[in-house]
Amino acid sequence: MGRLPEAWIAPAEVRELRELTRYRHKLVHLRTSCKDQVHGVLAKLGIPVTCTDIFGTAGSAWLDGLGLPQPDPTGPLPDYRRSPDPVRPQR
């Protein structure tokens, strides 16, 4: 035998730390995405941001006091069944 190099398999502790690191990275990415969406909504509504950190204590109070329009949960939902499928090309 001896023709193929041996593969190194990390110990269980290292694999667990890697899994935790991947999960933390995913959560940080999700948090950043949510914060970016908040900034996007404020920009779309034309609301100038007056706080340096809108997710801190003062910024959260500022956001609560804005009185932003809320989506209508009973309103019509978009019908995605009629939209073209991005995976399959149109014939």
C-alpha beads as a LAMMPS data file, in Angstrom:
LAMMPS data file: protein, C-alpha beads

91 atoms
90 bonds

1 atom types
1 bond types

-500.0 500.0 xlo xhi
-500.0 500.0 ylo yhi
-500.0 500.0 zlo zhi

Masses

1 110.0

Atoms # bond

1 1 1 0.000 0.000 0.000
2 1 1 1.548 3.313 0.988
3 1 1 0.625 5.028 -2.264
4 1 1 -1.846 7.515 -0.822
5 1 1 -0.876 10.038 1.836
6 1 1 -2.543 9.629 5.185
7 1 1 -5.388 11.999 6.003
8 1 1 -5.250 13.833 9.298
9 1 1 -8.489 13.745 11.253
10 1 1 -8.763 16.408 13.902
11 1 1 -9.427 15.317 17.470
12 1 1 -12.999 15.573 18.769
13 1 1 -12.192 18.713 20.819
14 1 1 -10.862 20.524 17.743
15 1 1 -13.848 19.459 15.641
16 1 1 -16.208 20.748 18.327
17 1 1 -14.398 24.096 18.511
18 1 1 -14.552 24.383 14.721
19 1 1 -18.279 23.701 14.769
20 1 1 -18.819 26.352 17.453
21 1 1 -16.721 28.827 15.465
22 1 1 -18.727 28.176 12.282
23 1 1 -21.987 28.642 14.199
24 1 1 -20.783 31.878 15.806
25 1 1 -19.751 33.183 12.387
26 1 1 -23.233 32.384 11.079
27 1 1 -24.885 34.234 13.990
28 1 1 -22.654 37.295 13.591
29 1 1 -23.449 37.368 9.867
30 1 1 -27.181 37.166 10.636
31 1 1 -26.931 39.981 13.211
32 1 1 -25.057 42.173 10.727
33 1 1 -27.636 41.462 8.038
34 1 1 -30.487 42.454 10.360
35 1 1 -28.762 45.694 11.320
36 1 1 -28.131 46.474 7.658
37 1 1 -31.834 45.931 6.960
38 1 1 -32.771 48.421 9.696
39 1 1 -30.424 51.006 8.179
40 1 1 -31.930 50.263 4.759
41 1 1 -35.483 50.822 5.961
42 1 1 -34.510 54.118 7.568
43 1 1 -32.784 55.238 4.369
44 1 1 -35.760 54.186 2.226
45 1 1 -38.112 56.196 4.434
46 1 1 -35.752 59.188 4.301
47 1 1 -35.177 59.282 8.052
48 1 1 -31.777 60.752 8.926
49 1 1 -29.935 58.820 11.622
50 1 1 -29.052 61.197 14.441
51 1 1 -27.485 58.639 16.795
52 1 1 -23.982 57.266 16.469
53 1 1 -25.131 53.793 17.567
54 1 1 -28.800 53.142 16.835
55 1 1 -28.583 49.732 18.489
56 1 1 -27.290 51.027 21.817
57 1 1 -29.438 52.241 24.717
58 1 1 -30.050 55.760 23.390
59 1 1 -30.422 54.553 19.823
60 1 1 -32.991 51.929 20.792
61 1 1 -35.015 54.600 22.589
62 1 1 -34.720 56.792 19.488
63 1 1 -35.919 53.958 17.245
64 1 1 -38.851 53.242 19.568
65 1 1 -39.897 56.894 19.421
66 1 1 -39.884 57.142 15.631
67 1 1 -43.346 55.687 15.099
68 1 1 -42.425 53.814 11.946
69 1 1 -45.225 52.409 9.799
70 1 1 -45.887 48.758 10.558
71 1 1 -46.620 46.140 7.908
72 1 1 -50.218 44.960 7.683
73 1 1 -50.237 41.298 8.739
74 1 1 -53.685 40.813 7.184
75 1 1 -52.725 42.396 3.871
76 1 1 -52.272 40.499 0.631
77 1 1 -49.107 38.492 0.184
78 1 1 -47.254 38.532 -3.116
79 1 1 -48.046 35.600 -5.375
80 1 1 -44.680 34.029 -6.097
81 1 1 -46.212 31.111 -7.961
82 1 1 -46.508 33.213 -11.106
83 1 1 -42.981 34.608 -10.967
84 1 1 -40.436 33.021 -13.299
85 1 1 -38.298 30.312 -11.764
86 1 1 -34.705 31.607 -11.510
87 1 1 -33.320 28.060 -11.702
88 1 1 -35.141 26.793 -14.774
89 1 1 -34.775 28.844 -17.979
90 1 1 -37.900 30.004 -19.779
91 1 1 -38.827 28.019 -22.902

Bonds

1 1 1 2
2 1 2 3
3 1 3 4
4 1 4 5
5 1 5 6
6 1 6 7
7 1 7 8
8 1 8 9
9 1 9 10
10 1 10 11
11 1 11 12
12 1 12 13
13 1 13 14
14 1 14 15
15 1 15 16
16 1 16 17
17 1 17 18
18 1 18 19
19 1 19 20
20 1 20 21
21 1 21 22
22 1 22 23
23 1 23 24
24 1 24 25
25 1 25 26
26 1 26 27
27 1 27 28
28 1 28 29
29 1 29 30
30 1 30 31
31 1 31 32
32 1 32 33
33 1 33 34
34 1 34 35
35 1 35 36
36 1 36 37
37 1 37 38
38 1 38 39
39 1 39 40
40 1 40 41
41 1 41 42
42 1 42 43
43 1 43 44
44 1 44 45
45 1 45 46
46 1 46 47
47 1 47 48
48 1 48 49
49 1 49 50
50 1 50 51
51 1 51 52
52 1 52 53
53 1 53 54
54 1 54 55
55 1 55 56
56 1 56 57
57 1 57 58
58 1 58 59
59 1 59 60
60 1 60 61
61 1 61 62
62 1 62 63
63 1 63 64
64 1 64 65
65 1 65 66
66 1 66 67
67 1 67 68
68 1 68 69
69 1 69 70
70 1 70 71
71 1 71 72
72 1 72 73
73 1 73 74
74 1 74 75
75 1 75 76
76 1 76 77
77 1 77 78
78 1 78 79
79 1 79 80
80 1 80 81
81 1 81 82
82 1 82 83
83 1 83 84
84 1 84 85
85 1 85 86
86 1 86 87
87 1 87 88
88 1 88 89
89 1 89 90
90 1 90 91
